[in-house]
Structures are given as structure tokens and as C-alpha cells.
Amino acid sequence: MTDSPFTTLRVSADGAVGHLVLDRPERLNALSRTTLAELAGAAAWFDERREVKAVVVRGEGRAFSAGFDLDDFRSRPADGTPDDGAELGREMADAVTGMRAVTVAAIHGHCVGGGLVLAGSCDLRIAARGARFSIPEVDLGIPLAWGGIPRLVRELGPAITKELVLTCRPFGADEAAALRFVNRVVDDDAVVAAAEELAAELATKSAFTLTSTKRHVNAVAEESGSTAQSFRDAEILAAALRDPESRAAGAAYLERRTRRGETRR
């Protein structure tokens, strides 16, 4: 087994199976700027290891990911811009999607906003029965960025994507399976084992046929819902942050969350 020293992730390769673990359990694996950059770096790390055919992607602790780290993005560096987070998120999602190995997301707990985009960037998804999904960006007064819209349209279709993104309503694992966002639902304590079993099965197959099939499917999906214009997410996000009504909506959402005593989404 080999390990690589990222600060917010754990990555390892054990023969043909790799593991990528979001390792910020105290933040419910919220996606900071550092985490987004490290996820893109982890994708490159696995690509350098030609023996790895399948990678299990999961979160440490109580959640897969609570989405983008609100505190981190609110306290961006003085030389940073609102575009930075959108660009980092887009680059992360493109890097995970473009990995040579087949990725299997093991989703438990909360899978929120940008965390759902990360899951959607993986090739296959297994959800714990108690997993909870939501896309709260519109309630925050910002659009769903990071290439999330075209990815969801490809997986769910336009009408369901509009409903889930515009209403921000949460949904459970069984509905996610019915919508075909996840491949399989298993008991909560079996989700990691199920993902590892699937990755091990994939690892018995030819690396060439795995990668060529993945790229073929992705190419067809790109024709039906291209992510090529996702670079414009940064422009739209910046515009939302300048819009008074959108900013007021975001402030009201955060105030409601504070009143409820929530520290995460």
C-alpha cells in the first residue's frame, strides 16, 4: 500500500484498487479551497499509478460531504475573487470525471451542494440507506456552479434538475436511486464494503477496456449535456454575489441556520 501526504484527504493505492477519503470529519468534509485543489491533485496522483483500475471515493466521519465550506469562502484572501471558488470547483469536478480509473462513490450521511457535484463527477455511486441529499445553493442566493447543472441534467433530466435545484428540497437515498442518480442503495453499515467490493470486481477486468468504455460513455454524455460552458459558472456566481436580492436571500438562509443552532448544512 502507498500513501500520499495531502492535508485534507487521504489517498492510497493497494494494487489495482485505490482509496480517496475526504478527511475533514470535524467539518463534515466541507470542501474548502484547499480540499478542491487537493482533489484535483489526487486525480493526477492516481493517474500516475497505472496499476490502479478503480478508486473508492468516500468521506470520513458522519458525512460524505456537507458541500462547499461557507466559512472558508467567506474569508477568502484579500487578493481572491468570487470567481476563484467556482474555478477551483469546476477544475476539481473535471479532474475527477477525467480520471483514468473508474471511480466509485460511497455516499453516507449528508451529500450537499458541492458534495453532490463531487459524487456526480464519479462514475458509479452507492448510497447508504440513511444518506440525505440536498442542493441549497438557490436558498443561499447563488447558482449551482462547478459544472453541476449539466452533470445533473445528464443524470436526471431537465425537469427533475430544475425541481431539485430550484426548490432546494432534500431527498433520500431511495429517491436518488429511483431518479437513477445512484446505482444502488445498501444498509448504512455496508456502504463502504459494497463500494470496495464493486471496485475489486472492476479491478479484475482489463484496464484498457475499463478506461475506453468509461471515456466512450463520457463522450456520449458530453454530447447530450456538455460541461464545456461551465467556465461561465464563475461569471454567474460573481453576478449573483452583486445582486441585492440574491445577497439578502443568502443572509436570510444563514440567519435561519444560526437560529436553529446548525453549524453545518
N, C-alpha and C positions, 0 to 999 in steps of 0.2 A: 504494500500500500504506500502511496506517495501523498504528501500534503504540501499545500502552498499557502504562504502567510498573508492572507487578506485580513483586514481588520474587522470587517462586519460580516464576513462569510467564512464558511469552512468548505474547502474543496478537497476532494481526494479521488484517487483512481485505484481501483483494485482489479487488475486485469482488464477485462472488457467492459466493466461497469464502473461508472463514476458517480460521485455524490456531490451535490451542490446544496449547501444548507445556509439559509438566511439565519444569521446568528446575532440578532438583537432582541432576545426574548423580553427584556425589560421594556422595550418599546413596541412590543407585538410585531417585531420585524418590519417596522415602518421604513420606508425607502427614502433614505437621506441622499443628498448629492453624492456622498462618498459611496454609499451602497450601490447607487445606479452605475457609477463609474466602475466599481469593482465587479458588478455583474457582467458588464461588457468585457472587462479584463478576464473574468473567469471563463467566458465563452471562448476567448482566444487561448486561454490556458488548456482547455480541453481539446481544442482543435490541434494543438501542438502534440497531443498524445494520440497518435494514430491507432493505438490498440483499443482505445475507448470507443465502444459502439453505441452505448446507451447511458444516459445520465438521469438519475433521480433528483428532482428539484423539490425541496421542501423547506418548511420553516421550523426553527427550534422553538420550544415552549408551547404556548397556548394558541398560537395562530399561524396561519400561512403567511399573511402579511396584512397589516392594517392600512396599506396604501402609502401615499407619499407622506413624508414626515412634515407635518404642518409647522412645527417649531423650527425645524431646520430651514424650511423655505421662507419662513417669515424673517429669519435672521440671516439672510443671505449677505455675503461680503459686500463691502462698500463699492467694489468695482464690478459686482454682479448685476445682472438684469433679470427681469421676469422670464426672458427667453431661455436663460441657462437651464432651468429645471426641465422645461419642455424639450430642449435639445438633448439633454442627458437621458431623459426618459425614452425619447424616440431612438436614440443610439443604443440604449440598453435593449429595448424590445427587438430592434432589428438584429442585434448581435445574437440574442438568444434564439430568435427564429432561424437565423442563418447558420447556427452551429452544425458541424458535420454529423455529430452524433444525434441519435434520436433522444428527445427529452421527454421524461415522464414526470408530470407534476403530481405530488402527493399533497392534497389540499385538506387541511383541517382547521377548525376554529374559524376565525374571520378571514375572508378574502375580499378586500375592499379596494375600490378605485384602481389605483396604480398596481396594487397587488393582483387584481383581476386581469389587468393588462399583461402582467408578467405571466400569469397562468395561461392566458390566451396565446402568449408567444411560444409556449411549449407545444410539443407535437401531440401528446396524449395526456389526459387528465383523469386521475382517480380521486374521488372525493369521499371524505368521511361522512357518515350519515348526519352528523351534527354540524357540518360546515355551514356557514352563513355567508352569502354573497351580497354585496351592495355596491352601488356606484353613486356616491353622494356629491359628485362634483357640481352638478347644477344647483343643488342646495347651497353649496359654498360660493356660488356666483361665478364659477369658472367652467369652461367647457372641458369635456373629457379629452385629454391630449395623449401624447405618446403613441400615436397610431392606433389608439383604442377603438375608435369608431369603425374604420374599415375592417379591423380584425373581428369585431363583434358582428358586423353586417355579414361577413363571410360565414361565421359560425351559426348565427341566429336568424338572419334575415333582417330587412329594414324595419318592419313594423315592431318586432319584439325589441330590437335595439333601441328604437325611439321610445318605446314604453319604459324600458328599464332605465335608460339614461335620463329621460325627462322627468319621470316620477320619483326616481331615486329610491324606489321601494326595495327592501331586502327580499331575498328569495333563498330557499333552502336547497340542499343537495338533490332531493328528488325532483324538484322543478328544473334544476340545472341539467339533470340527466334527461328529463322529458324534452327540454329545449335543445338537447344534444351539445351542450357546452362541455359536459364531462362524459367520459366514456363509460364510467362505472361508479357505482356507489357501494361502499362497504362499511362494516361496523367501524366505529371510531378508533378502536384499538388495533384495527387491522390495516389501516390505510398505508402506512409505510411499508409493511410486509407485502401488501398487494402490489405496490409500485415497484418494489425491489424484485418481486417475482416476475413481473412483466418485463422489467429491464433485463433480468437474467435470461428470460426466454428470447428477447430480441438479440441478446449478445451471442446466441448460438448460431445466428444467421450470418450470411455473407455481408461484410462491411460495404462492399460495392453496391449490392442490391438494396441494402437499407438506405444508404445515402442517396442513391439515384432515385429510388421511389419517393423518399422524402422531398427531394428537390423537384421532382415531377409534380407531385401533389401541390407543393407550394407555388409552383409556376402557374398551374391551372387556377389555384385560389387567387393569385395575384391578378389574373385576368378578370375575375369576377368581382374583386374588391381590392383595388390597388392601394398599397400604402405609400406609393411614390410621392403623393402630395402631403404626406404627414409633416414635412418640414414647415408647412404653413400653420401647424398647431401652435408654434411659438408666437406667431403674429396674432392669432386669435386669442391666445391666453393673455398676451400683453394688452390687447384691446379690452378684454373683459376686466382686467385689473384697473383700467382707466374709466370704466363705465360706472357712474354713481350707483345705479340700481343694483348692478352685479356686486359691487363692493358692499352695499348695505345688506344684501342677501347673505353674503359670506359672513359679515359681522354678526348678523342675527343667528345664523347657524351655530357659530362658535359660542355665542352667549347662551343659547339653549343647551348646548353641550356642557358648558360650565355649570349652569344651574342644576343639571341632572347629576353633577358630580363626576362626569366622564373625563378621563384623562386620555382616552383614545377614541377613535371612531368605533 
